[in-house]
């Protein structure tokens, strides 16, 4: 799970990153509103922790802006009582808030609660069974839904499915997918996997593509 943090105080961000990573989350920190929004517009994320007072803007305005293109759960970090009133008003589309100074454990509990309630609402995301993924025209298809993979994504997913449930390292994924050498960087593998996961959401299989931290990726079949 990817958690984005937009917070200008590095000490607070460091604490957050630490507790989240200790619990197996991936944390991406941005210290300005602009950088955070740019990230959210292009990358997938599961939850946003958003500070109200930012050097280049106000968290409330930012929240409204984000709601224009994303329904990502947002937990506010607020410092002042008048800020809390506005968050509680929920006019701005936030899901929850934590007041500063906060205990990292409390924040972690809120994050988990928020993610759990989303998972309950969403349909199960690793539901295999009656409909299997099949290949059609260099794309994977489930039921009537094609994933719309690029050629490289197709080769990456193909390698993972054929190796399932074995973990493939990023290097193996680059080799098996014949990734062009000018693109063959580990971080590129990560971003392609991210994009494949988003496409797998269309067929409720996103949760089947797993990260093995420190090793690589694998596809879990039932
Ligand atoms: Ca601040």
Boltz pocket constraint, residues with backbone or C-beta under 6 A from the ligand:
constraints:
  - pocket:
      binder: B
      contacts: [[A, 7], [A, 8], [A, 9], [A, 51], [A, 52], [A, 53], [A, 54]]
      max_distance: 6.0
